[in-house]
Amino acid sequence: MKINWGVGVVIAFVAFITFILSFVYLMFTDEKYEYDLVVEEYYKQEVGFQDELNAEKDANALAENVVITSTQDGVIIHFPVEEGTLKIDGLITFYRPSSKGLDFTRKILIKDRVMFISKEFLVQGRWDVSVRWKYGGKNYLTKKKITF
């Protein structure tokens, strides 16, 4: 049977559409390709973005900023204040870009200017660490990407 050029174009077009639809179906149904939103309430968080920028600017203006270090045993967060470290209040957020289920937040509890997060809470890979703290009536924010 001889196929003319019109039938060949239709067959190629149908094959292409079938390929694209099967690819889209595979991407939507395979759990391996599932990604979560960075933030569920994006617009609510966006309203306070200027405050976040100001807090980050204030933290960078300090003589000594918060130092976040990844070690074999976990993550060490070193705070810059000399005296009155018990007056520091805030949160440390660990955001895992690849899985929303691994994200967690801890209240700042420091001992000798240092807070330690054990490796039991961390999975190997990339983490975005955000330290929001308040000291002396001023808000500060330090962000760092680490690989554990």
C-alpha positions, 0 to 999 in steps of 0.5 A: 500500500502506498501512502501519499504525503498528506497521510504521512504528515497526519501520521507524523503529527499524531505520533508527535501529539501522542509523544507529548501527551504521554510525556506530560502524563508521565511528569504529572503522575511520577512522584519522583518529579513532584516539587512543592511550592517554596512558600504556601502563602506567597503573597502574605510573606511578600508583604513583609519583604521590606522588613526582611531586607532591613533585618538582613541589612542590619545583620550585615552592618554588625561588626561580627555577623552570625556564622553558620558552619556545617560539620560532620556532627551537624550545624553550628550557629555562632552568635556575635553578641558578647554579653546578654546572650540569653536575651536573644530571641528568634527562630532558625529555619532549615528549608530543603528545596527538594522536599517540603516534608524535611523543612523544620524550624527551631527556637533559638536556644544558645549556650555560650554564644553557640547553638548546635543542630544535630545531624539526626535532623538533617538529611544529606544535601543542600539546605537553606538556613535562615536565622531570624533573631532579635537582640536589643530591640532590633531584628536581624536576619542571616541567610546561608546555603549549606551542603550537609 
